[in-house]
Amino acid sequence: MNVLGIIASGVAALFITVALAKSARRVALRPHVPNEPGGRAPRAEVLRRTGGATAVLGVGTATGVALWLGAADDAAGSVGGLLAGAGIVAVLGLVHDLKPLWTALRLAVQTAAAILVVCLAGLPPAAGVLAALWIVLVTNAFALLDHADGLLTAVGLVTAAGLLACALVGGDPALALLPTTLVAGLAGFLLHTWHPARLRLGATGAQFTGFALAASGALILAAAPSGRAAWAALPALATVALADSALVLISRRRAARSPLRDTDDHIAHRLRRVRVTVPGAAVLTALWAAVPVATGTLVYAELLHPAFLLLPLAGTAAAVFALLRIPAYGSPRTAPPRTGSSRTASSGAAPSRTAAARRVQASGVGAAIPAAASAPGAKASAPGQGAPAARTAAGHPTVPPPPTGRPPAEAATAAAERG
């Protein structure tokens, strides 16, 4: 396959993706699209969520036509397996967008698609098993990056460009066909998924992109000439995707949360918590991905020593550690503070309780006055009032004696003598 054929395939993928995405966007944004009956999601929302199918159709059509025209005769089996496996996971993602599927079922289908790729590529059994595991792992790692507008599209674009460069440098341009069309398709879809996103990649586009990147990297690694440090260079191209997965797993492990329950704890979510905008998060993550991609490409081309790969890996580890310090989960709910009305009510209730206690105390004091101190003719106390002070026979009120510690009978006798 010559360079002109690669360029023609990329241009075709770009134009097909742009045309399909523009049509889907026009239909999705029509104001008169009615809601589905029975509590289903609006039809416009379904179109936005499955917008990644336009990128899949653009990339798949351009790649399939190039294969049909004999553009990859020397590696038609490998490229055909790549396209077939990516198409299988894309259909799986479309079904998942419409009706969520079990995680075990999705992993089983992805594993079957990865086995198809390694079998059609003719890899040895041991290398085929490792390649299949790598494809499933990296596919899901890239799919998890679809948690913010434009994030996966930008990172996938940078990674596909690195794979394209590695395929051209490695002397096997047939394996550069799918990365070329993927670069063009993601570039044409980027404007529609940029914030605010009119269309989303969804599970359809995310799994297709992740599988195409992972499988292309595995086959380019297997076809690398002897003596190249491909075993260290190509895995570095998936650094950001693997870092996001590690960040999520460590964070959920610390918080005792289920690792399969998705929540707002990814890279872009944490950047938003430190006041980074949505487009800014996509740009920063793409620049982050560009560093290991560029380093891995230069190492693969034997322009840098493999030891230079330690620099982006160390920077990635430091970035993950810094992101772990940003809180991703809300603090537990506490009792709401007292409002002004509650404080007023409580302060109003306290005086009433105090007044009641005083009335009880006053009644108790009145009852404690000895009845023997009252003289005949003394008036009875009104209901609800304390007992009146004792009076003498002449009608003068008596004064209670000071507390002397004597018994009540002696105190009453002393009061009578004073009267």
HELIX and SHEET records of a PDB file:
HELIX    1   1 VAL A    3  ALA A   28  1                                  26    
HELIX    2   2 ARG A   43  ARG A   49  1                                   7    
HELIX    3   3 GLY A   52  TRP A   68  1                                  17    
HELIX    4   4 ASP A   73  ALA A   75  5                                   3    
HELIX    5   5 ALA A   76  LEU A   98  1                                  23    
HELIX    6   6 THR A  103  ALA A  121  1                                  19    
HELIX    7   7 PRO A  125  ALA A  143  1                                  19    
HELIX    8   8 LEU A  151  VAL A  169  1                                  19    
HELIX    9   9 PRO A  173  ALA A  176  5                                   4    
HELIX   10  10 LEU A  177  THR A  193  1                                  17    
HELIX   11  11 GLY A  202  ALA A  222  1                                  21    
HELIX   12  12 ALA A  230  ALA A  233  1                                   4    
HELIX   13  13 LEU A  234  ALA A  238  5                                   5    
HELIX   14  14 THR A  239  ARG A  254  1                                  16    
HELIX   15  15 ILE A  267  ARG A  273  1                                   7    
HELIX   16  16 VAL A  278  TYR A  300  1                                  23    
HELIX   17  17 PRO A  306  LEU A  309  5                                   4    
HELIX   18  18 LEU A  310  LEU A  324  1                                  15    
HELIX   19  19 GLY A  340  ALA A  368  1                                  29    
HELIX   20  20 ALA A  371  ALA A  373  5                                   3    
HELIX   21  21 PRO A  408  ARG A  418  1                                  11    
END                                                                             
